[in-house]
Amino acid sequence: MLRRALSGRPLLVAGDGRQTRNFVYVEDLARAHVLGLAPAAVNQTFNLDGERGISVAEVAEAIASEPS
């Protein structure tokens, strides 16, 4: 999607774009994994996903709205 946007081509969204993913910033995810190795984390369960689902359509809209 980014390659298409950067080359000025129209973005393609499969289906209706309502499919969602829970995105997490990579540094936050890495830190969570390190903290999960701490003694206080033994026998604990942690959910390491984003706060809310973000649709493919939202991603496309955000990319399309960025100035080139």
All heavy atoms as TSV, in Angstrom:
chain	resi	resn	atom	element	x	y	z
A	1	MET	N	N	0.822	-1.178	0.000
A	1	MET	CA	C	0.000	0.000	0.000
A	1	MET	C	C	0.877	1.256	0.000
A	1	MET	O	O	0.601	2.200	-0.722
A	1	MET	CB	C	-0.944	-0.030	1.209
A	1	MET	CG	C	-2.087	0.929	1.099
A	1	MET	SD	S	-3.255	0.861	2.484
A	1	MET	CE	C	-4.071	-0.689	2.210
A	2	LEU	N	N	1.918	1.229	0.829
A	2	LEU	CA	C	2.811	2.393	0.885
A	2	LEU	C	C	3.554	2.593	-0.430
A	2	LEU	O	O	3.720	3.725	-0.883
A	2	LEU	CB	C	3.807	2.252	2.034
A	2	LEU	CG	C	3.222	2.417	3.427
A	2	LEU	CD1	C	4.259	2.075	4.486
A	2	LEU	CD2	C	2.690	3.818	3.635
A	3	ARG	N	N	4.005	1.503	-1.032
A	3	ARG	CA	C	4.706	1.634	-2.317
A	3	ARG	C	C	3.812	2.282	-3.360
A	3	ARG	O	O	4.252	3.140	-4.122
A	3	ARG	CB	C	5.176	0.267	-2.804
A	3	ARG	CG	C	6.415	-0.214	-2.131
A	3	ARG	CD	C	6.984	-1.447	-2.836
A	3	ARG	NE	N	7.856	-2.115	-1.919
A	3	ARG	CZ	C	7.640	-3.327	-1.414
A	3	ARG	NH1	N	6.590	-4.017	-1.783
A	3	ARG	NH2	N	8.482	-3.861	-0.575
A	4	ARG	N	N	2.558	1.850	-3.393
A	4	ARG	CA	C	1.621	2.423	-4.355
A	4	ARG	C	C	1.429	3.911	-4.087
A	4	ARG	O	O	1.438	4.725	-5.004
A	4	ARG	CB	C	0.294	1.684	-4.327
A	4	ARG	CG	C	0.373	0.253	-4.871
A	4	ARG	CD	C	-0.998	-0.400	-4.904
A	4	ARG	NE	N	-1.838	0.165	-5.941
A	4	ARG	CZ	C	-1.833	-0.222	-7.222
A	4	ARG	NH1	N	-1.016	-1.179	-7.615
A	4	ARG	NH2	N	-2.636	0.334	-8.090
A	5	ALA	N	N	1.258	4.260	-2.824
A	5	ALA	CA	C	1.047	5.666	-2.479
A	5	ALA	C	C	2.276	6.499	-2.859
A	5	ALA	O	O	2.138	7.592	-3.430
A	5	ALA	CB	C	0.744	5.809	-0.992
A	6	LEU	N	N	3.455	5.999	-2.541
A	6	LEU	CA	C	4.675	6.743	-2.829
A	6	LEU	C	C	4.928	6.902	-4.322
A	6	LEU	O	O	5.550	7.868	-4.761
A	6	LEU	CB	C	5.883	6.064	-2.161
A	6	LEU	CG	C	5.909	6.167	-0.638
A	6	LEU	CD1	C	7.018	5.291	-0.066
A	6	LEU	CD2	C	6.076	7.616	-0.193
A	7	SER	N	N	4.425	5.954	-5.115
A	7	SER	CA	C	4.616	6.052	-6.564
A	7	SER	C	C	3.455	6.767	-7.250
A	7	SER	O	O	3.423	6.861	-8.477
A	7	SER	CB	C	4.809	4.659	-7.165
A	7	SER	OG	O	3.608	3.911	-7.066
A	8	GLY	N	N	2.486	7.273	-6.445
A	8	GLY	CA	C	1.370	8.028	-7.011
A	8	GLY	C	C	0.266	7.180	-7.599
A	8	GLY	O	O	-0.644	7.694	-8.242
A	9	ARG	N	N	0.336	5.878	-7.372
A	9	ARG	CA	C	-0.716	4.992	-7.897
A	9	ARG	C	C	-1.848	4.894	-6.890
A	9	ARG	O	O	-1.651	5.094	-5.692
A	9	ARG	CB	C	-0.135	3.610	-8.185
A	9	ARG	CG	C	0.946	3.659	-9.251
A	9	ARG	CD	C	1.472	2.309	-9.607
A	9	ARG	NE	N	1.706	1.499	-8.411
A	9	ARG	CZ	C	2.403	0.386	-8.381
A	9	ARG	NH1	N	2.956	-0.069	-9.470
A	9	ARG	NH2	N	2.570	-0.280	-7.275
A	10	PRO	N	N	-3.060	4.570	-7.346
A	10	PRO	CA	C	-4.191	4.444	-6.417
A	10	PRO	C	C	-3.986	3.274	-5.452
A	10	PRO	O	O	-3.373	2.263	-5.801
A	10	PRO	CB	C	-5.397	4.173	-7.321
A	10	PRO	CG	C	-4.886	4.076	-8.713
A	10	PRO	CD	C	-3.422	4.351	-8.726
A	11	LEU	N	N	-4.478	3.446	-4.234
A	11	LEU	CA	C	-4.373	2.385	-3.238
A	11	LEU	C	C	-5.402	1.308	-3.516
A	11	LEU	O	O	-6.515	1.600	-3.956
A	11	LEU	CB	C	-4.600	2.960	-1.841
A	11	LEU	CG	C	-3.669	4.097	-1.433
A	11	LEU	CD1	C	-3.981	4.539	-0.011
A	11	LEU	CD2	C	-2.223	3.696	-1.557
A	12	LEU	N	N	-5.032	0.061	-3.254
A	12	LEU	CA	C	-5.954	-1.062	-3.425
A	12	LEU	C	C	-6.313	-1.605	-2.048
A	12	LEU	O	O	-5.438	-1.871	-1.238
A	12	LEU	CB	C	-5.303	-2.168	-4.257
A	12	LEU	CG	C	-4.923	-1.815	-5.690
A	12	LEU	CD1	C	-4.222	-2.997	-6.350
A	12	LEU	CD2	C	-6.145	-1.411	-6.478
A	13	VAL	N	N	-7.607	-1.781	-1.824
A	13	VAL	CA	C	-8.096	-2.365	-0.576
A	13	VAL	C	C	-8.908	-3.595	-0.945
A	13	VAL	O	O	-9.863	-3.506	-1.713
A	13	VAL	CB	C	-8.970	-1.355	0.211
A	13	VAL	CG1	C	-9.580	-2.016	1.427
A	13	VAL	CG2	C	-8.150	-0.135	0.600
A	14	ALA	N	N	-8.501	-4.740	-0.422
A	14	ALA	CA	C	-9.224	-5.984	-0.704
A	14	ALA	C	C	-10.549	-5.998	0.046
A	14	ALA	O	O	-10.621	-5.576	1.202
A	14	ALA	CB	C	-8.371	-7.187	-0.299
A	15	GLY	N	N	-11.583	-6.438	-0.606
A	15	GLY	CA	C	-12.887	-6.510	0.047
A	15	GLY	C	C	-13.424	-5.122	0.358
A	15	GLY	O	O	-13.153	-4.154	-0.343
A	16	ASP	N	N	-14.152	-5.028	1.462
A	16	ASP	CA	C	-14.763	-3.745	1.819
A	16	ASP	C	C	-13.884	-2.908	2.751
A	16	ASP	O	O	-14.266	-1.804	3.142
A	16	ASP	CB	C	-16.141	-3.956	2.443
A	16	ASP	CG	C	-16.107	-4.773	3.716
A	16	ASP	OD1	O	-15.017	-5.011	4.270
A	16	ASP	OD2	O	-17.198	-5.179	4.168
A	17	GLY	N	N	-12.733	-3.434	3.158
A	17	GLY	CA	C	-11.817	-2.675	3.998
A	17	GLY	C	C	-12.167	-2.685	5.472
A	17	GLY	O	O	-11.524	-2.031	6.270
A	18	ARG	N	N	-13.192	-3.444	5.847
A	18	ARG	CA	C	-13.598	-3.452	7.262
A	18	ARG	C	C	-12.803	-4.445	8.108
A	18	ARG	O	O	-12.969	-4.485	9.318
A	18	ARG	CB	C	-15.092	-3.757	7.393
A	18	ARG	CG	C	-15.950	-2.608	6.877
A	18	ARG	CD	C	-17.392	-2.819	7.193
A	18	ARG	NE	N	-17.894	-3.986	6.453
A	18	ARG	CZ	C	-19.110	-4.471	6.556
A	18	ARG	NH1	N	-19.980	-3.921	7.370
A	18	ARG	NH2	N	-19.477	-5.515	5.851
A	19	GLN	N	N	-11.915	-5.224	7.493
A	19	GLN	CA	C	-11.082	-6.154	8.251
A	19	GLN	C	C	-10.221	-5.331	9.220
A	19	GLN	O	O	-9.733	-4.281	8.853
A	19	GLN	CB	C	-10.152	-6.963	7.354
A	19	GLN	CG	C	-10.730	-7.544	6.102
A	19	GLN	CD	C	-10.701	-6.596	4.925
A	19	GLN	OE1	O	-11.256	-5.523	4.968
A	19	GLN	NE2	N	-10.097	-7.028	3.830
A	20	THR	N	N	-10.063	-5.827	10.428
A	20	THR	CA	C	-9.297	-5.051	11.417
A	20	THR	C	C	-8.084	-5.811	11.916
A	20	THR	O	O	-8.037	-7.041	11.883
A	20	THR	CB	C	-10.165	-4.661	12.635
A	20	THR	OG1	O	-10.618	-5.843	13.279
A	20	THR	CG2	C	-11.317	-3.780	12.231
A	21	ARG	N	N	-7.123	-5.052	12.403
A	21	ARG	CA	C	-5.934	-5.579	13.062
A	21	ARG	C	C	-5.678	-4.699	14.284
A	21	ARG	O	O	-6.042	-3.531	14.293
A	21	ARG	CB	C	-4.696	-5.503	12.142
A	21	ARG	CG	C	-4.838	-6.254	10.830
A	21	ARG	CD	C	-4.863	-7.761	11.035
A	21	ARG	NE	N	-4.948	-8.466	9.782
A	21	ARG	CZ	C	-6.089	-8.805	9.188
A	21	ARG	NH1	N	-7.241	-8.481	9.723
A	21	ARG	NH2	N	-6.083	-9.470	8.050
A	22	ASN	N	N	-5.060	-5.252	15.282
A	22	ASN	CA	C	-4.682	-4.483	16.474
A	22	ASN	C	C	-3.186	-4.214	16.372
A	22	ASN	O	O	-2.373	-5.080	16.654
A	22	ASN	CB	C	-5.005	-5.254	17.748
A	22	ASN	CG	C	-6.481	-5.292	18.026
A	22	ASN	OD1	O	-7.285	-5.417	17.108
A	22	ASN	ND2	N	-6.856	-5.173	19.271
A	23	PHE	N	N	-2.856	-3.010	15.973
A	23	PHE	CA	C	-1.458	-2.644	15.763
A	23	PHE	C	C	-0.821	-2.216	17.077
A	23	PHE	O	O	-1.464	-1.616	17.926
A	23	PHE	CB	C	-1.350	-1.501	14.745
A	23	PHE	CG	C	-1.783	-1.919	13.364
A	23	PHE	CD1	C	-3.046	-1.602	12.894
A	23	PHE	CD2	C	-0.927	-2.629	12.545
A	23	PHE	CE1	C	-3.448	-1.980	11.625
A	23	PHE	CE2	C	-1.317	-3.013	11.274
A	23	PHE	CZ	C	-2.588	-2.689	10.813
A	24	VAL	N	N	0.456	-2.538	17.216
A	24	VAL	CA	C	1.229	-2.175	18.401
A	24	VAL	C	C	2.557	-1.589	17.914
A	24	VAL	O	O	3.194	-2.150	17.020
A	24	VAL	CB	C	1.518	-3.409	19.292
A	24	VAL	CG1	C	2.344	-3.031	20.500
A	24	VAL	CG2	C	0.228	-4.079	19.718
A	25	TYR	N	N	2.971	-0.492	18.511
A	25	TYR	CA	C	4.258	0.120	18.183
A	25	TYR	C	C	5.354	-0.872	18.567
A	25	TYR	O	O	5.363	-1.417	19.672
A	25	TYR	CB	C	4.403	1.439	18.937
A	25	TYR	CG	C	5.638	2.205	18.578
A	25	TYR	CD1	C	5.863	2.663	17.282
A	25	TYR	CD2	C	6.591	2.478	19.537
A	25	TYR	CE1	C	7.002	3.374	16.955
A	25	TYR	CE2	C	7.743	3.198	19.220
A	25	TYR	CZ	C	7.935	3.630	17.930
A	25	TYR	OH	O	9.067	4.321	17.614
A	26	VAL	N	N	6.292	-1.104	17.670
A	26	VAL	CA	C	7.279	-2.161	17.848
A	26	VAL	C	C	8.132	-1.973	19.108
A	26	VAL	O	O	8.451	-2.949	19.794
A	26	VAL	CB	C	8.155	-2.322	16.585
A	26	VAL	CG1	C	9.053	-1.126	16.379
A	26	VAL	CG2	C	8.956	-3.611	16.646
A	27	GLU	N	N	8.491	-0.745	19.461
A	27	GLU	CA	C	9.287	-0.540	20.674
A	27	GLU	C	C	8.480	-0.874	21.928
A	27	GLU	O	O	9.033	-1.387	22.910
A	27	GLU	CB	C	9.832	0.886	20.734
A	27	GLU	CG	C	10.956	1.109	19.735
A	27	GLU	CD	C	11.540	2.508	19.813
A	27	GLU	OE1	O	11.265	3.252	20.778
A	27	GLU	OE2	O	12.295	2.856	18.889
A	28	ASP	N	N	7.164	-0.594	21.898
A	28	ASP	CA	C	6.312	-0.960	23.031
A	28	ASP	C	C	6.237	-2.475	23.172
A	28	ASP	O	O	6.292	-3.017	24.279
A	28	ASP	CB	C	4.900	-0.392	22.865
A	28	ASP	CG	C	4.850	1.121	22.938
A	28	ASP	OD1	O	5.803	1.730	23.478
A	28	ASP	OD2	O	3.854	1.701	22.462
A	29	LEU	N	N	6.125	-3.155	22.053
A	29	LEU	CA	C	6.042	-4.619	22.072
A	29	LEU	C	C	7.359	-5.230	22.557
A	29	LEU	O	O	7.355	-6.161	23.373
A	29	LEU	CB	C	5.695	-5.127	20.678
A	29	LEU	CG	C	5.348	-6.593	20.554
A	29	LEU	CD1	C	4.176	-6.970	21.460
A	29	LEU	CD2	C	5.026	-6.940	19.119
A	30	ALA	N	N	8.481	-4.694	22.107
A	30	ALA	CA	C	9.784	-5.192	22.556
A	30	ALA	C	C	9.944	-4.991	24.062
A	30	ALA	O	O	10.397	-5.894	24.776
A	30	ALA	CB	C	10.902	-4.484	21.799
A	31	ARG	N	N	9.564	-3.816	24.554
A	31	ARG	CA	C	9.668	-3.541	25.995
A	31	ARG	C	C	8.779	-4.499	26.790
A	31	ARG	O	O	9.182	-5.009	27.832
A	31	ARG	CB	C	9.285	-2.096	26.289
A	31	ARG	CG	C	9.360	-1.736	27.748
A	31	ARG	CD	C	9.343	-0.224	27.969
A	31	ARG	NE	N	9.043	0.170	29.320
A	31	ARG	CZ	C	9.821	-0.013	30.373
A	31	ARG	NH1	N	10.965	-0.635	30.229
A	31	ARG	NH2	N	9.467	0.396	31.575
A	32	ALA	N	N	7.587	-4.772	26.287
A	32	ALA	CA	C	6.683	-5.695	26.966
A	32	ALA	C	C	7.300	-7.088	27.063
A	32	ALA	O	O	7.172	-7.756	28.095
A	32	ALA	CB	C	5.342	-5.754	26.240
A	33	HIS	N	N	7.982	-7.517	26.017
A	33	HIS	CA	C	8.622	-8.836	26.060
A	33	HIS	C	C	9.757	-8.869	27.083
A	33	HIS	O	O	9.922	-9.859	27.796
A	33	HIS	CB	C	9.130	-9.226	24.672
A	33	HIS	CG	C	8.056	-9.776	23.796
A	33	HIS	ND1	N	7.225	-8.968	23.059
A	33	HIS	CD2	C	7.659	-11.037	23.578
A	33	HIS	CE1	C	6.358	-9.733	22.404
A	33	HIS	NE2	N	6.604	-10.991	22.698
A	34	VAL	N	N	10.523	-7.801	27.162
A	34	VAL	CA	C	11.594	-7.739	28.154
A	34	VAL	C	C	10.997	-7.763	29.558
A	34	VAL	O	O	11.458	-8.505	30.436
A	34	VAL	CB	C	12.474	-6.482	27.941
A	34	VAL	CG1	C	13.414	-6.269	29.109
A	34	VAL	CG2	C	13.250	-6.615	26.637
A	35	LEU	N	N	9.962	-6.972	29.795
A	35	LEU	CA	C	9.318	-6.951	31.110
A	35	LEU	C	C	8.705	-8.309	31.452
A	35	LEU	O	O	8.652	-8.698	32.623
A	35	LEU	CB	C	8.246	-5.857	31.163
A	35	LEU	CG	C	8.780	-4.426	31.130
A	35	LEU	CD1	C	7.627	-3.434	30.979
A	35	LEU	CD2	C	9.591	-4.120	32.374
A	36	GLY	N	N	8.264	-9.033	30.426
A	36	GLY	CA	C	7.700	-10.358	30.644
A	36	GLY	C	C	8.707	-11.375	31.137
A	36	GLY	O	O	8.338	-12.442	31.633
A	37	LEU	N	N	9.985	-11.056	31.030
A	37	LEU	CA	C	11.040	-11.948	31.523
A	37	LEU	C	C	11.395	-11.677	32.983
A	37	LEU	O	O	12.175	-12.421	33.577
A	37	LEU	CB	C	12.295	-11.792	30.660
A	37	LEU	CG	C	12.127	-12.193	29.190
A	37	LEU	CD1	C	13.366	-11.815	28.394
A	37	LEU	CD2	C	11.846	-13.683	29.076
A	38	ALA	N	N	10.827	-10.644	33.567
A	38	ALA	CA	C	11.131	-10.278	34.953
A	38	ALA	C	C	10.519	-11.284	35.927
A	38	ALA	O	O	9.487	-11.896	35.633
A	38	ALA	CB	C	10.604	-8.879	35.254
A	39	PRO	N	N	11.118	-11.464	37.089
A	39	PRO	CA	C	10.573	-12.397	38.080
A	39	PRO	C	C	9.114	-12.104	38.447
A	39	PRO	O	O	8.330	-13.025	38.674
A	39	PRO	CB	C	11.482	-12.202	39.295
A	39	PRO	CG	C	12.782	-11.729	38.724
A	39	PRO	CD	C	12.400	-10.891	37.537
A	40	ALA	N	N	8.731	-10.838	38.481
A	40	ALA	CA	C	7.345	-10.486	38.828
A	40	ALA	C	C	6.339	-10.985	37.792
A	40	ALA	O	O	5.149	-11.081	38.075
A	40	ALA	CB	C	7.216	-8.976	38.982
A	41	ALA	N	N	6.813	-11.326	36.596
A	41	ALA	CA	C	5.919	-11.765	35.532
A	41	ALA	C	C	5.714	-13.282	35.495
A	41	ALA	O	O	4.905	-13.776	34.709
A	41	ALA	CB	C	6.461	-11.293	34.187
A	42	VAL	N	N	6.406	-14.013	36.356
A	42	VAL	CA	C	6.286	-15.472	36.365
A	42	VAL	C	C	4.835	-15.875	36.614
A	42	VAL	O	O	4.151	-15.339	37.485
A	42	VAL	CB	C	7.221	-16.079	37.437
A	42	VAL	CG1	C	6.965	-17.565	37.602
A	42	VAL	CG2	C	8.669	-15.828	37.074
A	43	ASN	N	N	4.342	-16.798	35.800
A	43	ASN	CA	C	2.985	-17.334	35.888
A	43	ASN	C	C	1.905	-16.278	35.679
A	43	ASN	O	O	0.778	-16.445	36.135
A	43	ASN	CB	C	2.760	-18.062	37.221
A	43	ASN	CG	C	3.624	-19.299	37.327
A	43	ASN	OD1	O	3.799	-20.026	36.339
A	43	ASN	ND2	N	4.198	-19.534	38.483
A	44	GLN	N	N	2.239	-15.200	34.988
A	44	GLN	CA	C	1.263	-14.158	34.654
A	44	GLN	C	C	0.907	-14.270	33.175
A	44	GLN	O	O	1.682	-14.775	32.372
A	44	GLN	CB	C	1.836	-12.768	34.944
A	44	GLN	CG	C	2.235	-12.541	36.373
A	44	GLN	CD	C	1.035	-12.548	37.313
A	44	GLN	OE1	O	0.011	-11.950	37.011
A	44	GLN	NE2	N	1.174	-13.238	38.417
A	45	THR	N	N	-0.242	-13.759	32.806
A	45	THR	CA	C	-0.673	-13.720	31.414
A	45	THR	C	C	-0.843	-12.263	31.012
A	45	THR	O	O	-1.458	-11.487	31.745
A	45	THR	CB	C	-2.015	-14.459	31.236
A	45	THR	OG1	O	-1.844	-15.812	31.671
A	45	THR	CG2	C	-2.473	-14.433	29.797
A	46	PHE	N	N	-0.312	-11.898	29.848
A	46	PHE	CA	C	-0.397	-10.535	29.358
A	46	PHE	C	C	-0.928	-10.537	27.942
A	46	PHE	O	O	-0.549	-11.370	27.131
A	46	PHE	CB	C	0.981	-9.859	29.376
A	46	PHE	CG	C	1.595	-9.817	30.748
A	46	PHE	CD1	C	2.451	-10.814	31.172
A	46	PHE	CD2	C	1.293	-8.792	31.618
A	46	PHE	CE1	C	3.013	-10.782	32.438
A	46	PHE	CE2	C	1.835	-8.745	32.892
A	46	PHE	CZ	C	2.703	-9.752	33.300
A	47	ASN	N	N	-1.802	-9.594	27.645
A	47	ASN	CA	C	-2.340	-9.434	26.309
A	47	ASN	C	C	-1.553	-8.326	25.625
A	47	ASN	O	O	-1.610	-7.169	26.044
A	47	ASN	CB	C	-3.827	-9.070	26.393
A	47	ASN	CG	C	-4.477	-9.010	25.035
A	47	ASN	OD1	O	-3.832	-9.193	24.017
A	47	ASN	ND2	N	-5.766	-8.739	25.026
A	48	LEU	N	N	-0.818	-8.651	24.587
A	48	LEU	CA	C	0.064	-7.686	23.941
A	48	LEU	C	C	-0.478	-7.271	22.576
A	48	LEU	O	O	0.159	-7.446	21.545
A	48	LEU	CB	C	1.476	-8.266	23.789
A	48	LEU	CG	C	2.158	-8.700	25.075
A	48	LEU	CD1	C	3.516	-9.314	24.774
A	48	LEU	CD2	C	2.300	-7.530	26.025
A	49	ASP	N	N	-1.666	-6.701	22.582
A	49	ASP	CA	C	-2.175	-6.175	21.319
A	49	ASP	C	C	-2.596	-4.730	21.514
A	49	ASP	O	O	-2.559	-4.197	22.617
A	49	ASP	CB	C	-3.297	-7.031	20.739
A	49	ASP	CG	C	-4.583	-7.006	21.543
A	49	ASP	OD1	O	-4.629	-6.349	22.593
A	49	ASP	OD2	O	-5.550	-7.636	21.108
A	50	GLY	N	N	-2.942	-4.083	20.433
A	50	GLY	CA	C	-3.305	-2.671	20.477
A	50	GLY	C	C	-4.596	-2.427	21.238
A	50	GLY	O	O	-5.336	-3.354	21.571
A	51	GLU	N	N	-4.848	-1.152	21.484
A	51	GLU	CA	C	-6.017	-0.769	22.266
A	51	GLU	C	C	-7.329	-1.034	21.534
A	51	GLU	O	O	-8.346	-1.295	22.152
A	51	GLU	CB	C	-5.934	0.712	22.624
A	51	GLU	CG	C	-4.788	1.036	23.555
A	51	GLU	CD	C	-4.709	2.518	23.861
A	51	GLU	OE1	O	-5.649	3.268	23.550
A	51	GLU	OE2	O	-3.676	2.926	24.412
A	52	ARG	N	N	-7.309	-0.918	20.195
A	52	ARG	CA	C	-8.535	-1.125	19.427
A	52	ARG	C	C	-8.183	-1.627	18.040
A	52	ARG	O	O	-7.069	-1.437	17.562
A	52	ARG	CB	C	-9.325	0.173	19.320
A	52	ARG	CG	C	-8.665	1.232	18.458
A	52	ARG	CD	C	-9.565	2.467	18.302
A	52	ARG	NE	N	-9.001	3.411	17.361
A	52	ARG	CZ	C	-9.244	3.427	16.059
A	52	ARG	NH1	N	-10.048	2.517	15.526
A	52	ARG	NH2	N	-8.701	4.331	15.277
A	53	GLY	N	N	-9.143	-2.248	17.417
A	53	GLY	CA	C	-8.941	-2.704	16.049
A	53	GLY	C	C	-8.926	-1.519	15.095
A	53	GLY	O	O	-9.715	-0.595	15.248
A	54	ILE	N	N	-8.032	-1.572	14.129
A	54	ILE	CA	C	-7.946	-0.532	13.107
A	54	ILE	C	C	-8.202	-1.204	11.771
A	54	ILE	O	O	-7.555	-2.199	11.431
A	54	ILE	CB	C	-6.554	0.135	13.132
A	54	ILE	CG1	C	-6.322	0.674	14.512
A	54	ILE	CG2	C	-6.417	1.160	12.013
A	54	ILE	CD1	C	-5.352	1.747	14.697
A	55	SER	N	N	-9.162	-0.677	11.034
A	55	SER	CA	C	-9.538	-1.314	9.777
A	55	SER	C	C	-8.537	-1.005	8.672
A	55	SER	O	O	-7.821	0.006	8.716
A	55	SER	CB	C	-10.942	-0.863	9.346
A	55	SER	OG	O	-10.913	0.472	8.901
A	56	VAL	N	N	-8.529	-1.872	7.679
A	56	VAL	CA	C	-7.684	-1.663	6.507
A	56	VAL	C	C	-8.079	-0.351	5.840
A	56	VAL	O	O	-7.227	0.408	5.374
A	56	VAL	CB	C	-7.802	-2.857	5.534
A	56	VAL	CG1	C	-7.067	-2.602	4.241
A	56	VAL	CG2	C	-7.304	-4.132	6.201
A	57	ALA	N	N	-9.375	-0.049	5.833
A	57	ALA	CA	C	-9.844	1.209	5.245
A	57	ALA	C	C	-9.264	2.413	6.000
A	57	ALA	O	O	-8.881	3.409	5.383
A	57	ALA	CB	C	-11.367	1.264	5.245
A	58	GLU	N	N	-9.187	2.336	7.334
A	58	GLU	CA	C	-8.598	3.434	8.111
A	58	GLU	C	C	-7.124	3.618	7.764
A	58	GLU	O	O	-6.648	4.755	7.673
A	58	GLU	CB	C	-8.730	3.161	9.607
A	58	GLU	CG	C	-10.117	3.331	10.165
A	58	GLU	CD	C	-10.144	2.990	11.640
A	58	GLU	OE1	O	-9.901	3.908	12.465
A	58	GLU	OE2	O	-10.390	1.807	11.961
A	59	VAL	N	N	-6.403	2.520	7.599
A	59	VAL	CA	C	-4.993	2.603	7.229
A	59	VAL	C	C	-4.869	3.279	5.867
A	59	VAL	O	O	-4.060	4.192	5.681
A	59	VAL	CB	C	-4.329	1.205	7.219
A	59	VAL	CG1	C	-2.919	1.276	6.647
A	59	VAL	CG2	C	-4.327	0.610	8.609
A	60	ALA	N	N	-5.680	2.853	4.899
A	60	ALA	CA	C	-5.644	3.435	3.563
A	60	ALA	C	C	-5.973	4.924	3.610
A	60	ALA	O	O	-5.316	5.736	2.946
A	60	ALA	CB	C	-6.613	2.702	2.640
A	61	GLU	N	N	-6.966	5.306	4.410
A	61	GLU	CA	C	-7.344	6.722	4.525
A	61	GLU	C	C	-6.193	7.536	5.113
A	61	GLU	O	O	-5.917	8.645	4.654
A	61	GLU	CB	C	-8.590	6.868	5.381
A	61	GLU	CG	C	-9.855	6.382	4.720
A	61	GLU	CD	C	-11.032	6.272	5.678
A	61	GLU	OE1	O	-10.978	6.851	6.790
A	61	GLU	OE2	O	-12.012	5.610	5.306
A	62	ALA	N	N	-5.520	6.982	6.127
A	62	ALA	CA	C	-4.400	7.701	6.751
A	62	ALA	C	C	-3.256	7.877	5.763
A	62	ALA	O	O	-2.645	8.952	5.677
A	62	ALA	CB	C	-3.923	6.951	7.991
A	63	ILE	N	N	-2.965	6.840	4.993
A	63	ILE	CA	C	-1.891	6.918	4.011
A	63	ILE	C	C	-2.260	7.925	2.907
A	63	ILE	O	O	-1.443	8.768	2.533
A	63	ILE	CB	C	-1.591	5.530	3.406
A	63	ILE	CG1	C	-0.959	4.638	4.480
A	63	ILE	CG2	C	-0.698	5.648	2.170
A	63	ILE	CD1	C	-0.839	3.197	4.067
A	64	ALA	N	N	-3.497	7.870	2.452
A	64	ALA	CA	C	-3.934	8.755	1.372
A	64	ALA	C	C	-3.957	10.216	1.807
A	64	ALA	O	O	-3.759	11.115	0.987
A	64	ALA	CB	C	-5.315	8.338	0.869
A	65	SER	N	N	-4.156	10.470	3.089
A	65	SER	CA	C	-4.273	11.856	3.569
A	65	SER	C	C	-2.910	12.502	3.839
A	65	SER	O	O	-2.834	13.708	4.028
A	65	SER	CB	C	-5.126	11.921	4.825
A	65	SER	OG	O	-4.459	11.313	5.912
A	66	GLU	N	N	-1.847	11.711	3.850
A	66	GLU	CA	C	-0.505	12.250	4.081
A	66	GLU	C	C	-0.027	12.985	2.829
A	66	GLU	O	O	-0.185	12.499	1.714
A	66	GLU	CB	C	0.484	11.131	4.409
A	66	GLU	CG	C	0.344	10.616	5.819
A	66	GLU	CD	C	0.676	11.660	6.872
A	66	GLU	OE1	O	1.703	12.351	6.747
A	66	GLU	OE2	O	-0.109	11.771	7.803
A	67	PRO	N	N	0.566	14.160	3.011
A	67	PRO	CA	C	1.121	14.863	1.848
A	67	PRO	C	C	2.294	14.069	1.272
A	67	PRO	O	O	3.044	13.436	2.000
A	67	PRO	CB	C	1.606	16.196	2.405
A	67	PRO	CG	C	1.598	16.066	3.889
A	67	PRO	CD	C	0.779	14.868	4.251
A	68	SER	N	N	2.423	14.093	-0.036
A	68	SER	CA	C	3.509	13.325	-0.665
A	68	SER	C	C	4.790	14.099	-0.751
A	68	SER	O	O	4.904	15.227	-0.498
A	68	SER	CB	C	3.103	12.848	-2.046
A	68	SER	OG	O	2.514	13.882	-2.785
